[in-house]
Amino acid sequence: MNPITSFLVLVLLLMGAATGAYVSPYLAACFVVAAMLLASTLKMANAWQKFVILRAGKLQSVKGPGLFMILPVVDNVTAIIDTRIQTTAFNAEQALTKDTVPVNVDAIIFWHVHDAERAALAITDYRQAIDRVAQTSLREMIGASMLSSLLSDRKASDEQLRADISAKTAAWGIAVISVEVRDVAIPVALQDAMSRQAQAEREKQARMILGSAEAVIAARFVEAATIYEGHPQALQLRAMNIIYETTKERGATILMPSSMVDSMNPAVLAFAVGGTDPSTTAPTLKTAA
């Protein structure tokens, strides 16, 4: 009994006891009978409950929430349906994917009863049926999916499961809100193989990036060589800059080939460009020892 019915029944019993003690035992019996009728007549449903009532074996009504009354003996509350959102965990062990890989998948489904009448009368135990349907749909989804898509595209798998389960439970008055795949476990040997494959793919990608960088650098060198070919002064400035950069550190000994020293002589460069020999046109510079 609900608290309100229990309180009213208790009041009637106390009144009957007082009446039997001070007035008449026959009147006290009337209070006891009234208390018994009230206990079997007055019902109360919470905000999330629906009472399915049969009258003489036929559906009479679906009551709730709040207080309501039924006819004793004739009416029978056949089911009390909870309309709140429910969760059911289910799994599939050693299920084969489309590419014949055994996996263990754990998932959870969020659902609620939107039609209490069908949930009470269309199926014997809707909670057990949801669990069975969810497991069957999960195995069907695994069998139709490749392992790669099952691991990478979780949202698509969740939506497919939700649609499949919802289509099967709609006739029972059950609405499926969402389905979430929590974990996909694969054999240890396959995990090692996939790890090696991923490592090889990363190494391949690294080598491709390195090759692309080398190609860009080579193209830049070709462009720079073209510029230096048309502008010898630029090559001279570049050579001087290289020497400066290498001699910044103190105590360093630099060995330079004579061709590099000659390349830094503007007169040599000018005659080289003009196609003449500098030794025949310019005097040799001598340095003091």
The 8 nearest C-alpha neighbors of each residue, nearest first, counted from 0:
[[1, 5, 4, 2, 38, 42, 3, 43],
 [0, 2, 4, 3, 5, 43, 42, 44],
 [3, 1, 5, 4, 6, 0, 7, 43],
 [4, 2, 6, 5, 1, 7, 43, 0],
 [3, 5, 7, 6, 1, 2, 8, 38],
 [6, 4, 2, 8, 3, 7, 0, 9],
 [5, 7, 9, 3, 4, 8, 2, 10],
 [8, 6, 10, 4, 9, 5, 11, 3],
 [7, 9, 34, 11, 5, 10, 6, 4],
 [8, 10, 12, 6, 7, 11, 5, 13],
 [9, 11, 7, 13, 8, 12, 14, 6],
 [12, 10, 14, 8, 13, 9, 34, 30],
 [11, 13, 15, 9, 14, 10, 31, 16],
 [14, 12, 16, 10, 15, 11, 17, 9],
 [15, 13, 11, 17, 12, 16, 18, 10],
 [14, 16, 27, 30, 12, 18, 13, 17],
 [15, 17, 13, 19, 14, 18, 12, 20],
 [18, 16, 14, 20, 19, 15, 21, 13],
 [17, 19, 22, 15, 27, 21, 20, 16],
 [20, 18, 24, 27, 23, 16, 17, 22],
 [19, 21, 17, 18, 22, 16, 23, 24],
 [20, 22, 18, 19, 17, 23, 24, 16],
 [23, 21, 18, 19, 20, 24, 26, 17],
 [24, 22, 19, 26, 25, 18, 27, 21],
 [23, 25, 19, 27, 26, 28, 18, 22],
 [26, 24, 28, 27, 23, 29, 19, 18],
 [25, 27, 29, 28, 23, 24, 18, 30],
 [26, 28, 15, 19, 24, 30, 18, 25],
 [29, 27, 31, 25, 26, 30, 32, 24],
 [28, 30, 32, 26, 27, 31, 33, 25],
 [31, 29, 15, 33, 27, 28, 32, 11],
 [30, 32, 28, 34, 33, 29, 12, 15],
 [33, 31, 35, 29, 34, 30, 28, 36],
 [34, 32, 30, 36, 31, 35, 37, 29],
 [33, 35, 8, 31, 37, 32, 36, 11],
 [34, 36, 32, 38, 33, 37, 31, 39],
 [37, 35, 33, 39, 38, 34, 40, 32],
 [36, 38, 40, 34, 39, 35, 41, 33],
 [39, 37, 35, 36, 40, 41, 34, 4],
 [40, 38, 36, 37, 71, 41, 35, 42],
 [39, 41, 37, 69, 68, 38, 71, 36],
 [40, 42, 68, 37, 67, 38, 39, 4],
 [43, 41, 67, 66, 68, 40, 44, 1],
 [42, 44, 66, 65, 67, 1, 45, 41],
 [45, 43, 64, 65, 63, 48, 66, 46],
 [44, 46, 64, 48, 47, 65, 43, 63],
 [45, 47, 64, 48, 44, 65, 63, 49],
 [46, 48, 82, 45, 81, 83, 49, 64],
 [49, 47, 81, 45, 80, 44, 46, 82],
 [48, 50, 80, 63, 79, 62, 61, 51],
 [51, 49, 79, 62, 61, 78, 52, 63],
 [50, 52, 61, 78, 76, 77, 60, 79],
 [53, 51, 76, 60, 75, 59, 77, 61],
 [54, 52, 58, 59, 57, 75, 56, 74],
 [55, 53, 74, 57, 56, 59, 73, 58],
 [54, 56, 57, 73, 53, 74, 75, 58],
 [55, 57, 54, 53, 58, 75, 74, 59],
 [58, 56, 53, 54, 55, 59, 52, 60],
 [57, 59, 53, 60, 54, 52, 56, 51],
 [58, 60, 53, 54, 52, 57, 61, 51],
 [61, 59, 52, 58, 62, 51, 53, 50],
 [60, 62, 51, 50, 52, 49, 116, 63],
 [63, 61, 50, 49, 60, 51, 64, 67],
 [64, 62, 49, 44, 65, 50, 48, 61],
 [63, 65, 44, 46, 45, 48, 62, 49],
 [66, 64, 44, 43, 63, 45, 67, 46],
 [67, 65, 43, 42, 44, 41, 64, 68],
 [68, 66, 42, 41, 43, 65, 69, 62],
 [69, 67, 41, 40, 42, 70, 66, 43],
 [68, 70, 40, 74, 71, 41, 67, 42],
 [69, 71, 74, 73, 40, 72, 68, 39],
 [70, 72, 73, 40, 74, 39, 69, 36],
 [71, 73, 74, 70, 75, 39, 55, 54],
 [74, 72, 71, 54, 70, 55, 75, 69],
 [75, 73, 54, 70, 53, 72, 71, 69],
 [74, 76, 53, 52, 77, 54, 73, 72],
 [77, 75, 52, 78, 51, 53, 50, 74],
 [76, 78, 75, 51, 52, 53, 79, 50],
 [79, 77, 51, 76, 50, 119, 80, 52],
 [80, 78, 50, 49, 51, 48, 81, 77],
 [79, 81, 49, 48, 115, 78, 82, 50],
 [80, 82, 48, 83, 47, 79, 49, 112],
 [83, 81, 112, 47, 111, 48, 80, 84],
 [82, 84, 81, 111, 47, 85, 112, 48],
 [85, 83, 111, 110, 109, 82, 86, 112],
 [84, 86, 110, 109, 111, 83, 87, 108],
 [87, 85, 109, 108, 110, 88, 107, 84],
 [86, 88, 108, 107, 89, 85, 109, 130],
 [87, 89, 107, 106, 108, 86, 90, 105],
 [90, 88, 106, 107, 134, 105, 87, 130],
 [91, 89, 105, 104, 106, 134, 92, 88],
 [90, 92, 104, 103, 94, 138, 134, 105],
 [93, 91, 103, 94, 90, 104, 102, 101],
 [94, 92, 101, 102, 103, 95, 91, 104],
 [93, 95, 101, 102, 92, 91, 138, 103],
 [96, 94, 101, 99, 100, 142, 93, 102],
 [95, 97, 142, 99, 141, 100, 98, 145],
 [96, 98, 142, 145, 144, 143, 99, 95],
 [97, 99, 96, 145, 100, 146, 95, 144],
 [100, 98, 96, 95, 97, 101, 142, 145],
 [99, 101, 95, 96, 98, 102, 146, 97],
 [102, 100, 95, 93, 94, 99, 96, 185],
 [103, 101, 185, 93, 94, 184, 104, 100],
 [102, 104, 92, 184, 93, 91, 183, 94],
 [103, 105, 183, 91, 90, 182, 102, 184],
 [106, 104, 90, 182, 181, 180, 89, 91],
 [107, 105, 180, 181, 89, 179, 90, 88],
 [106, 108, 88, 179, 87, 178, 89, 180],
 [107, 109, 178, 87, 86, 177, 110, 88],
 [110, 108, 86, 177, 176, 85, 175, 178],
 [111, 109, 175, 176, 85, 84, 174, 108],
 [110, 112, 84, 174, 85, 82, 83, 173],
 [113, 111, 173, 82, 114, 172, 174, 115],
 [112, 114, 172, 173, 111, 115, 174, 82],
 [115, 113, 172, 116, 112, 117, 118, 173],
 [116, 114, 118, 117, 80, 119, 112, 113],
 [115, 117, 119, 118, 114, 120, 51, 61],
 [118, 116, 121, 120, 171, 172, 119, 115],
 [119, 117, 115, 171, 172, 116, 120, 121],
 [120, 118, 116, 117, 115, 78, 121, 122],
 [119, 121, 117, 122, 118, 116, 123, 171],
 [122, 120, 117, 118, 171, 119, 123, 170],
 [123, 121, 120, 124, 125, 118, 119, 171],
 [122, 124, 125, 121, 120, 119, 118, 128],
 [125, 123, 126, 127, 122, 128, 119, 118],
 [124, 126, 128, 127, 122, 129, 123, 118],
 [127, 125, 129, 128, 124, 130, 87, 131],
 [128, 126, 130, 129, 125, 124, 131, 132],
 [127, 129, 125, 131, 130, 126, 132, 124],
 [130, 128, 132, 126, 127, 131, 133, 125],
 [129, 131, 127, 133, 128, 132, 134, 126],
 [132, 130, 128, 134, 133, 129, 135, 127],
 [133, 131, 135, 129, 134, 130, 136, 128],
 [132, 134, 136, 130, 131, 135, 129, 137],
 [135, 133, 137, 131, 132, 136, 89, 90],
 [134, 136, 132, 138, 137, 133, 131, 139],
 [137, 135, 139, 133, 138, 134, 132, 140],
 [136, 138, 134, 140, 135, 139, 133, 141],
 [139, 137, 141, 135, 140, 136, 142, 134],
 [140, 138, 136, 142, 137, 141, 135, 143],
 [139, 141, 137, 143, 138, 142, 136, 144],
 [142, 140, 138, 96, 144, 143, 139, 137],
 [141, 143, 96, 97, 139, 140, 144, 95],
 [142, 144, 140, 97, 141, 139, 96, 145],
 [145, 143, 141, 97, 142, 96, 140, 149],
 [144, 146, 97, 148, 147, 98, 96, 149],
 [145, 147, 149, 148, 96, 150, 144, 98],
 [146, 148, 150, 149, 145, 151, 152, 144],
 [149, 147, 151, 152, 150, 145, 146, 144],
 [148, 150, 146, 147, 151, 152, 145, 144],
 [151, 149, 147, 148, 152, 146, 153, 183],
 [150, 152, 148, 149, 153, 147, 146, 154],
 [153, 151, 148, 154, 155, 149, 150, 156],
 [152, 154, 156, 155, 151, 157, 149, 150],
 [155, 153, 157, 156, 152, 158, 179, 159],
 [154, 156, 158, 157, 153, 152, 159, 160],
 [157, 155, 153, 159, 154, 158, 160, 152],
 [158, 156, 154, 160, 178, 155, 179, 159],
 [157, 159, 161, 155, 160, 156, 154, 162],
 [158, 160, 156, 162, 161, 157, 155, 163],
 [161, 159, 163, 157, 158, 162, 164, 156],
 [160, 162, 158, 164, 178, 159, 163, 177],
 [161, 163, 165, 159, 160, 164, 166, 158],
 [164, 162, 160, 166, 165, 161, 159, 136],
 [165, 163, 167, 161, 166, 162, 160, 133],
 [164, 166, 162, 168, 175, 167, 163, 169],
 [165, 167, 163, 164, 169, 168, 162, 170],
 [166, 168, 164, 165, 169, 163, 170, 132],
 [169, 167, 165, 171, 170, 173, 166, 164],
 [168, 170, 171, 173, 172, 166, 165, 167],
 [169, 171, 168, 172, 167, 173, 117, 121],
 [172, 170, 118, 117, 169, 168, 173, 121],
 [171, 173, 114, 117, 118, 169, 113, 170],
 [174, 172, 112, 169, 171, 168, 111, 113],
 [173, 175, 111, 110, 112, 176, 169, 165],
 [176, 174, 110, 165, 177, 109, 173, 161],
 [177, 175, 110, 109, 174, 178, 161, 111],
 [176, 178, 109, 161, 175, 108, 179, 110],
 [177, 179, 108, 157, 161, 107, 109, 160],
 [180, 178, 107, 157, 106, 181, 108, 177],
 [179, 181, 106, 182, 105, 157, 107, 178],
 [180, 182, 106, 105, 179, 183, 107, 104],
 [183, 181, 105, 104, 180, 184, 106, 103],
 [182, 184, 104, 103, 185, 102, 105, 150],
 [183, 185, 103, 102, 104, 182, 186, 105],
 [184, 186, 102, 187, 103, 183, 190, 101],
 [187, 185, 189, 188, 190, 184, 102, 101],
 [186, 188, 190, 189, 191, 185, 192, 184],
 [189, 187, 191, 190, 186, 192, 185, 193],
 [188, 190, 192, 186, 191, 187, 193, 185],
 [189, 191, 187, 193, 188, 192, 194, 186],
 [192, 190, 194, 188, 189, 193, 195, 187],
 [193, 191, 189, 195, 194, 190, 196, 188],
 [194, 192, 196, 190, 195, 191, 189, 197],
 [193, 195, 191, 197, 192, 196, 190, 198],
 [196, 194, 198, 192, 193, 197, 199, 191],
 [195, 197, 193, 199, 194, 198, 200, 192],
 [196, 198, 200, 194, 199, 195, 193, 201],
 [199, 197, 195, 201, 196, 200, 194, 202],
 [198, 200, 202, 196, 197, 201, 203, 195],
 [201, 199, 203, 197, 198, 202, 204, 196],
 [200, 202, 204, 198, 203, 199, 205, 197],
 [203, 201, 205, 199, 204, 200, 206, 198],
 [202, 204, 200, 206, 201, 205, 199, 207],
 [203, 205, 207, 201, 202, 206, 200, 208],
 [206, 204, 202, 208, 207, 203, 201, 209],
 [205, 207, 209, 203, 208, 204, 210, 202],
 [206, 208, 210, 204, 209, 205, 211, 203],
 [207, 209, 211, 205, 206, 210, 204, 212],
 [210, 208, 206, 212, 207, 211, 205, 213],
 [211, 209, 207, 213, 212, 208, 206, 214],
 [210, 212, 214, 208, 213, 209, 207, 215],
 [211, 213, 209, 215, 210, 214, 216, 208],
 [214, 212, 216, 210, 211, 215, 217, 209],
 [213, 215, 211, 217, 212, 216, 218, 210],
 [214, 216, 218, 212, 213, 217, 219, 211],
 [215, 217, 213, 219, 218, 214, 212, 220],
 [218, 216, 220, 214, 219, 215, 213, 221],
 [217, 219, 215, 221, 216, 220, 214, 222],
 [218, 220, 222, 216, 217, 221, 223, 215],
 [221, 219, 223, 217, 222, 218, 224, 216],
 [220, 222, 224, 218, 219, 223, 217, 225],
 [221, 223, 219, 225, 220, 224, 218, 226],
 [222, 224, 220, 226, 225, 221, 219, 227],
 [225, 223, 227, 221, 226, 222, 228, 220],
 [224, 226, 228, 222, 223, 227, 221, 229],
 [225, 227, 223, 224, 228, 229, 230, 222],
 [228, 226, 230, 224, 234, 229, 225, 231],
 [229, 227, 225, 226, 230, 224, 231, 234],
 [228, 230, 227, 226, 231, 225, 224, 233],
 [229, 231, 227, 232, 233, 228, 226, 234],
 [232, 230, 234, 233, 227, 235, 228, 229],
 [233, 231, 235, 234, 230, 236, 265, 227],
 [232, 234, 236, 231, 235, 230, 227, 237],
 [233, 235, 237, 231, 227, 232, 236, 238],
 [236, 234, 232, 238, 237, 233, 263, 239],
 [237, 235, 239, 233, 238, 234, 240, 232],
 [236, 238, 234, 240, 235, 239, 233, 241],
 [239, 237, 241, 235, 240, 236, 234, 242],
 [240, 238, 236, 242, 241, 237, 243, 235],
 [239, 241, 243, 237, 238, 242, 244, 236],
 [240, 242, 238, 244, 239, 243, 237, 245],
 [243, 241, 239, 245, 240, 244, 246, 238],
 [244, 242, 240, 246, 241, 245, 239, 247],
 [243, 245, 241, 242, 246, 247, 240, 248],
 [246, 244, 242, 243, 247, 241, 248, 253],
 [247, 245, 243, 248, 244, 242, 251, 249],
 [248, 246, 244, 245, 243, 249, 251, 242],
 [247, 249, 246, 251, 250, 245, 244, 252],
 [250, 248, 251, 247, 246, 252, 245, 253],
 [249, 251, 248, 252, 246, 247, 253, 245],
 [250, 252, 249, 248, 253, 246, 245, 247],
 [253, 251, 250, 254, 246, 249, 245, 248],
 [252, 254, 255, 251, 246, 245, 242, 250],
 [255, 253, 252, 256, 257, 251, 259, 242],
 [256, 254, 253, 257, 259, 260, 258, 242],
 [255, 257, 258, 259, 254, 260, 261, 253],
 [258, 256, 260, 259, 261, 255, 262, 254],
 [257, 259, 261, 256, 260, 262, 255, 263],
 [258, 260, 262, 257, 261, 256, 263, 255],
 [261, 259, 257, 263, 262, 258, 256, 264],
 [260, 262, 258, 264, 263, 259, 257, 267],
 [263, 261, 259, 260, 264, 258, 268, 235],
 [262, 264, 260, 261, 235, 265, 259, 238],
 [265, 263, 261, 267, 262, 266, 268, 260],
 [266, 264, 268, 267, 269, 263, 262, 232],
 [267, 265, 269, 268, 264, 270, 277, 271],
 [268, 266, 270, 264, 269, 265, 271, 277],
 [267, 269, 271, 265, 266, 270, 272, 264],
 [268, 270, 266, 272, 271, 267, 265, 273],
 [271, 269, 273, 275, 267, 272, 268, 274],
 [272, 270, 268, 274, 269, 273, 267, 275],
 [271, 273, 269, 270, 274, 268, 275, 231],
 [272, 274, 270, 271, 275, 269, 268, 276],
 [273, 275, 271, 272, 270, 276, 269, 277],
 [276, 274, 270, 273, 277, 271, 272, 279],
 [275, 277, 278, 279, 270, 274, 280, 271],
 [276, 278, 280, 279, 281, 270, 267, 275],
 [279, 277, 276, 280, 281, 282, 283, 275],
 [280, 278, 277, 276, 281, 282, 275, 283],
 [281, 279, 277, 278, 282, 276, 275, 270],
 [280, 282, 277, 278, 279, 283, 266, 284],
 [283, 281, 284, 280, 278, 279, 277, 285],
 [282, 284, 285, 281, 278, 277, 280, 279],
 [285, 283, 282, 286, 281, 287, 278, 264],
 [286, 284, 283, 287, 288, 282, 281, 278],
 [285, 287, 288, 284, 283, 282, 260, 264],
 [286, 288, 285, 284, 283, 282, 260, 264],
 [287, 286, 285, 284, 283, 282, 260, 257]]
